[in-house]
Amino acid sequence: MKKFDPFKNLRLDAEEQQIEKDIEAGLYQPVKNMEKRIEELQQIAKNTSLKNKTISLRINYKDLIDFKANAAHEGMPYQTLIGSLIHKYNTGQIIFRDRGAEKYEAEEKQK
């Protein structure tokens, strides 16, 4: 019985061919401390695979339309955009500021 050769009829696409050329040209370098890097990547995968929770949320219709338009502009689903904003707020990357003072100052300047 012949041994199966998975590479016998292998055809590489353009991207794979470029990667192969880059490897042969020595453009890729081995990862230092591979075991540690594998552990880091496994932890990242574990953290990102945490289950998301589905919720119902009531928002203004115009806000929903705006979210959908902004998400389309960014090339992502609107639920992903909303989730991203919630995450950024919870991690302190977005901070709400008091706009009342700014609005008052702007009105005063117009007078």
N, C-alpha and C positions, 0 to 999 in steps of 0.2 A: 504494500500500500504506500502510495506517495505521501510524503509529508506536505501539509498545507503551507504554502508560502503567501502570507498576506501582502507582500510587497511585489509580487509577480506582475500584476496588472495595475499597479498603483499609478494614478495620474494626479499630478499636483496642479492646483489652480495657480494663477499668477502670483497671488500673495504668498502661497506656500513655496513657490519657486524662488521668490525674492528672499524669503527667510532662509532657505537652503543655501543660496548664494552668500548671504550675510554670514551664516555660520562658517562656511568654507573660507570666507575672507577674514575670519577671526574677529568679527565685530561684536560677538557676544562674549561676555566674561562670566566665569563660574561665580556662583553666589558664595560669599564667605560665610562660614558658620551655618551651613545648610540646615542642620537640625533645629537650630533656634529660629530660623526663618520659617521653616515648616510649622513649628509650634505657633508662631505669630499669625501666620495665614489661617491656620486651623481655628484660632481664637476669633479672628475677624469673621470667618465663615460662620462660626457658632453664634456670634453676636448678631450678625445680619440675618440669620435664619430664625430669629425669635418670631413667634407668631404675632401677627397684627390683629387688632381687635376691630371688628366692624361696628360702627355706631350709626345712629340716625341723628341728623343735625338739621335744624331749621335755620335757613338764612334767607335774607332778602333776595328776591328773584333777580334784581339788577346786579347784586353782588355775585350771584352764581354765574350769570352771563359774563360778567367781567372776569371772574376766575377762569371760566372756560376759554375766553379769548386770550388771556395772559398765558395760560397753560399751553394753548396751541402755539402761541408765539415762541414759547420756550421749548416746544417739541415734547411735551409730556402730558399725561392724563391729568385732568384737573384735580382728581382725588390725591394724586401724588404731590401736586403743588400745595394743596391744603395741608396734607400730612407733613410736608417739608417745613412749612411755615410754623406749624404747631411745634415740631421738633426744635426748630431754631429758637423759638420763644422759650421753650422749656430749658434749653441749654444756655440761655443768656446771649445768644447771637443776635437776637432782635430784642430791643428794649423800647417799650412805649414811652413816649414823652408827652408832657403836658402841652397840648397845642393851644390851649385857651390863652395863655400869655402871648404866644406868637400871633394869634389872631387879633388880640387886643392891640398889640404893638403895630401890626399892619394897618389896622383901622385908624389908629392915631396918626400914622404917617400920611394917610390919605387926606386927612382933614386940613 
